[in-house]
């Protein structure tokens, strides 16, 4: 099967880069008095967003990664969240920001916030590239939102369908 790029561009590369720089500035303003900031990327989808976000910051940051799954190879969430890779370092007393690719039902993020909050960080906030509020099943707080979108399945800029399309520099729909 030949690789074919989606033609339905939802958000351009230029729009993404501009918004990521704005989010970095918002975060830097909110944490201006704190020397240390620890960002946790939720793999695999948020890795490109995290990379661009931290490169847009003019401050000291540390990074860690978690892998969770509620989708598998489907386009809809199963509702069951599984931790596939846990953190490499502790969170006690640290300013932590969870960096997510997309907040859909809110189940995955609510689960992450609960387990990470139990590890006693100084603060715990969330940044997401995309938010789909119409799909929320649980009320979950998101502090920094890149874009709010309708209920569409999106690929590109780290987001995938069956491990394809992560490398696209823009966001597109498959429909």
Buried (B, 14 or more C-beta within 10 A) or exposed (E): EEEEEBEEBBBEBEBBBEBBBEBBEEBBEBBEEEEEBBBBBBBBBBBBBBBBBBEBBEBEBEBBBBEBBBBEEEEEBEEEBEEEEEBEEEBEEBBBBBBBBBBBBBBBBBBBBEBBEEEEBEBBBBBBBBBBBEBBEEEBEBBBBBBEBEEBBBBBBBBBBEEBBBEBEBBBBBE
